């Protein structure tokens, strides 16, 4: 069986992971937004030339 210290350490790790997950998904959406903005700029540049 786990002791109280081990259990609190495990629950702390879980809360840290669950805290970071939305930040990671936000980062991915920011990256995809930047990629679509870059491709939009490239299309505009291609039309301009």
Residue frames relative to the residue before (quaternion, step in Angstrom):
aa qw qx qy qz dx dy dz
X 1.0000 0.0000 0.0000 0.0000 0.00 0.00 0.00
X 0.4979 -0.6388 0.4969 0.3117 3.52 -1.22 0.52
X 0.4019 -0.6612 0.5649 0.2864 3.52 -1.21 0.50
X 0.6971 -0.4637 0.3299 0.4362 3.57 -1.28 0.15
X 0.6421 0.5313 -0.3346 0.4399 3.58 1.00 -0.78
X 0.6569 0.5010 -0.3171 0.4658 3.59 0.94 -0.85
X 0.6548 0.5199 -0.3163 0.4482 3.57 0.95 -0.87
X 0.6753 0.4750 -0.3132 0.4693 3.58 0.89 -0.82
X 0.6176 0.5297 -0.3497 0.4644 3.60 1.07 -0.64
X 0.6561 0.5036 -0.3127 0.4671 3.59 0.96 -0.85
X 0.6765 0.4776 -0.3077 0.4686 3.59 0.88 -0.87
X 0.6082 0.5398 -0.3547 0.4614 3.59 1.11 -0.60
X 0.6421 0.5177 -0.3198 0.4664 3.58 1.00 -0.82
X 0.6485 0.5138 -0.3217 0.4604 3.57 0.96 -0.85
X 0.6757 0.4820 -0.3115 0.4626 3.59 0.89 -0.86
X 0.6191 0.5301 -0.3477 0.4635 3.60 1.07 -0.66
X 0.6542 0.5046 -0.3127 0.4686 3.59 0.97 -0.86
X 0.6904 0.4689 -0.2930 0.4664 3.59 0.83 -0.94
X 0.6080 0.5364 -0.3556 0.4648 3.60 1.17 -0.50
X 0.7114 0.4640 -0.2648 0.4566 3.59 0.98 -0.79
X 0.5479 0.6525 -0.4050 0.3317 3.61 1.09 -0.54
X 0.6870 0.4529 -0.3269 0.4648 3.67 0.74 -0.80
X 0.6047 0.5465 -0.3623 0.4521 3.59 1.08 -0.61
X 0.6444 0.5165 -0.3185 0.4653 3.58 1.01 -0.82
X 0.6814 0.4700 -0.3051 0.4708 3.60 0.88 -0.86
X 0.5960 0.5397 -0.3637 0.4703 3.61 1.10 -0.60
X 0.6371 0.5337 -0.3189 0.4556 3.56 0.98 -0.87
X 0.6617 0.5037 -0.3153 0.4572 3.58 0.94 -0.86
X 0.6666 0.4824 -0.3218 0.4683 3.61 0.94 -0.77
X 0.6057 0.5366 -0.3553 0.4679 3.60 1.07 -0.64
X 0.6553 0.5102 -0.3128 0.4609 3.58 0.94 -0.88
X 0.6802 0.4709 -0.3075 0.4701 3.60 0.88 -0.86
X 0.6060 0.5340 -0.3586 0.4680 3.60 1.08 -0.61
X 0.6584 0.5000 -0.3130 0.4675 3.58 0.95 -0.82
X 0.6398 0.5209 -0.3353 0.4549 3.59 1.00 -0.77
X 0.6708 0.4781 -0.3143 0.4719 3.60 0.93 -0.81
X 0.6206 0.5280 -0.3465 0.4647 3.60 1.06 -0.65
X 0.6472 0.5130 -0.3177 0.4658 3.58 0.99 -0.82
X 0.6728 0.4802 -0.3135 0.4674 3.60 0.88 -0.86
X 0.6089 0.5392 -0.3519 0.4633 3.60 1.10 -0.64
X 0.6537 0.5016 -0.3125 0.4727 3.58 0.94 -0.86
X 0.6443 0.5195 -0.3278 0.4556 3.59 0.98 -0.80
X 0.6394 0.5122 -0.3310 0.4684 3.59 0.99 -0.77
X 0.6457 0.5094 -0.3250 0.4669 3.59 0.95 -0.84
X 0.6536 0.5117 -0.3133 0.4614 3.56 0.98 -0.85
X 0.6496 0.5136 -0.3203 0.4600 3.58 0.99 -0.80
X 0.6606 0.4894 -0.3158 0.4737 3.59 1.02 -0.71
X 0.6441 0.5454 -0.3303 0.4225 3.57 1.04 -0.71
X 0.7102 0.4536 -0.2756 0.4624 3.59 1.02 -0.68
